[in-house]
Amino acid sequence: MVRALICLLIVAVLASCGRSHVVREGGARGPVRVSTPKYGSTVVVQRGQTLYRIATNNGISPLDLAVWNSVPPPYTIYPGQRLRLYPSTSRAPLPNPSRPISRPPTSTTPRPPPEAPVVAPVSSPVPWRWPTEGQLIGRYVSGEPTKQGIDIAGTGGQAVRAAGDGVVVYSGSGLVGYGELIIVKHNEQWLSAYGHNRSRLVNEGQIVKSGQQIAEMGRSGAARDMLHFEIRYNGKPVDPLAYLPKK
């Protein structure tokens, strides 16, 4: 199921780069669902709710809702998490071209308010450790899609280790830009991600301990041997350097 959702997410991301945000479900001959954003509206996740249920209840494609809120695989959401019901850009998805619809003047199109920055706790209950040794060659930049974590240079085959105790919730290569990727869930709020590996040594559902080797460093999806490392709080990326031990 995770791999199927990832494939659909890739299709949605590619589609968003074109002329519209239309998501086709059920294959090329299936019906077309057009998400209807609710600009300025948000929902707070209640216990037992899923991303799929929230999306369908609000007339939105689950994939669009995941992309709009940067919810990564395996698309876990948390009680108390606030989700936007509209994209962060000011341009709304285009209507289905097979059914022409008159559009209101640009001046009357509602625009979403600025997205509030992620406010993560100053400290974390996870006793974080560095996932590998090497030179820091890339830092986290808030709001920059290609800099949602840190990059650590090294050599091919170098050990990549779990930054804390947890369970592997994703191990695969289906997310464009991350190469061979592993995601570890540490508790209900905290995840860590390890990208560009040469090989993955753990499987989904496997329990790992802090410091356990989970992969070999590589350059899958990157120009050089390196580890891309992210820490996420309630699905949102935060600066790993704020939580890792000082060097």
N, C-alpha and C positions, 0 to 999 in steps of 0.2 A: 504493500500500500504506500509506504514511504517513497519507493522508487517511482511509482506511478504519479504521485503528487509532484515529485521533483520534475518529471518530464513535462507535466502540465504547467508547472511554474516557468520552466524555460520557454515554453511556447508563449506563455502570457507576456514574459519579459520581452521576447523578440517582437511580439505583436505591438507592444507599447512603443517600440521604436519606429513604427510605421505611421500610418495615417489615423489609426483609431485604437481604442482600447477594447474592441470587441473580442470576446472570448468564445470560440466555437467549441461546443461540447458534443461528444458523441461522434467525432470524426468529421471529415470534410463535408459529408452529406447530412450531418445532423442539424438540429435547430440552432439558432443563434440567440444567445442571451446577451443583452446589453445591460451593464451595470448602471444603476441610477444613483449617482453620488448625492449625499445629503450634506451640502456645504455648511460648515460650521457646527455640524452635529457629531457627537461622540457617544459611545456607550461604555459603561463600566462592566467588565466581565464578572458574572456571578458564578458561584460554585456550581459545577456540573455543566456549564455551557461550553460549547465547542466553537471554533472559528467557523465551521461550516454552518452551524445552526444560526449564529449571529448574522452571517452574511445573507443567508436565504430569507431570514425574517425581515431583512431590510432591503430586499430587492437588489442585492449585490452579489457578483460572482465571488465565491470563496477565494479564488486566486487573486482577484483584484484587491480584496480586503487584506490578504496576506502581503501583497506587494506594497499597498498604500501605507501599511504599518511596519514594514521591514521585519515581518515575522519570518524567521528562518526555518528550514527543515529541522525537526519534524513537525513544525507548525503548532507548537505547544503554546497555549495562552494560560493566564493565571487569574484567579479571583482577585479583583481589585485593579487589574490592568485596564487602562483606558485605550480604546481603539477609535481611530478616526473613521468616519463613514464617507470619506472623500479623499481624493489624491492630494499630495502635498503641492503639486503644481497648480497654477491658476487656470489651466486649460482643462475643461471637462471632456470626457470621452465623447467621440462623435457618434451620431445615431447610426442605425443600420442603413447602409446606402441603398438597400433594396426597397426601403420604405421611406421616400423623401418626406422630411418633416421640416417645417419652417422654423428657423432658429431666431430667438430674440436678439435685438441689437446688442453688440458687445458691451455697450455702456450699462445695460441692465442686467448683465450676467453676474450673479453673485460670486464673490471671490472669497476663498477661505481665509480665515485669520492666520497669522504667522504661527508656525508650529512651535510649541513650547519645547525647550531643550530637556533632554532626559536628566532627571534628578535621581542619582543613585546614592545609596548610603555611603557615608564616609568610610565605613569599615564593612567587612564581609565576614560571615561566619565560616567561610571556607578558608583554611590555612593554605593560601596559594604558594606555589613554588614555581621557579622558572622551568619551562617545558624543555629547554635545551640550552646548550652553551653556544656562545658566538657573539659577533658584533651586531649591535642594534643598527639596522640600516633603514628602518621605516617606522614612523611614529603615528599614533592615533590622531586623527583630525575630526572633530565633531562636525557632523553633517556632510562629510566628504565620503561618497559611496565607496571609493577605492581605498580609503584609509580608515577602515573601521576597526583596526587592530594594530599590532606591531609586527615588523618583519625582522627576523633574526638570521643572519648569514651563517653558513656552515659548509660542510662537505657532504657529498652524497653518501648515504648509508649511515650518517650520524644518528645517534639515538634521539628519538622524540618521546618525551615522557609525559604522563598524565600530570596536570598541574594541581590535581586534588583528587580525593576519593570520589567515585561516582559510577554511573552506568553509561555505557555507550548507547546513544540513541540514534546515531547515524554513522555508517562506515561505507563510503562509496565515492563515485566520481561523477555524479549526475548534476552537480551545481556548477554552472559555467563560471570560470574565473578562479576557482579554488583548487582545481586539480583533484588529486586523491585526498579526500577530506574525511576527518573524524570529528564528531561532536559528542561531548561528554556532558551529561546532566548531573550536577552536583547536589542540587535540592530543588525545591519548587520554584525558586527564583533565579538560580545561577546556572549558566551553561559556559562551557569553554569549547573553542573550535580550533582545529589544527589542520592547516592546508598546505598544498604543494608537496605532499609526501611522495617518496619513491615507491614505498610499499606500506600497506596497512597490516598491522599484526593483531588486530582485535575485531570482533564481530559485533553487530547490533545485539543489544541485550546483555552483553558481557559486563560483569562488575570489574572495575579496575581500582587499584590503590594508588595513592599519591606517589609519584616517582617511578611507577611501573612503565616500562617501555611499551608504547602502543603503536609506534610507526618508525620508519626509517626516513630521514630527511631526503628530499629530492627537489626536482624542479618541474614537476607536473603542473602545467598552467602558469609557469613562471620562467623568467629569462636566465635564472641562475639557481644554484642550490641554496635553499632558504626555507624557513618555516614562517608561515603567516599564522599568527596566534591572536585569537579574539576572546574576550570575556563579555558575556551578555547578562544583563540584569532584567528579568521579566521580558526577555526577548529583544531588548534594546542594547546595542553595543555601548560599552563604556571604555574608558582608558585603562588598559591593563597595567600601565605603570603606576597607577594610583593604588593598586592592590598587591602587585608582586613585591617581594623583598627588595630593598634598596641594594644596589651593587656599589 
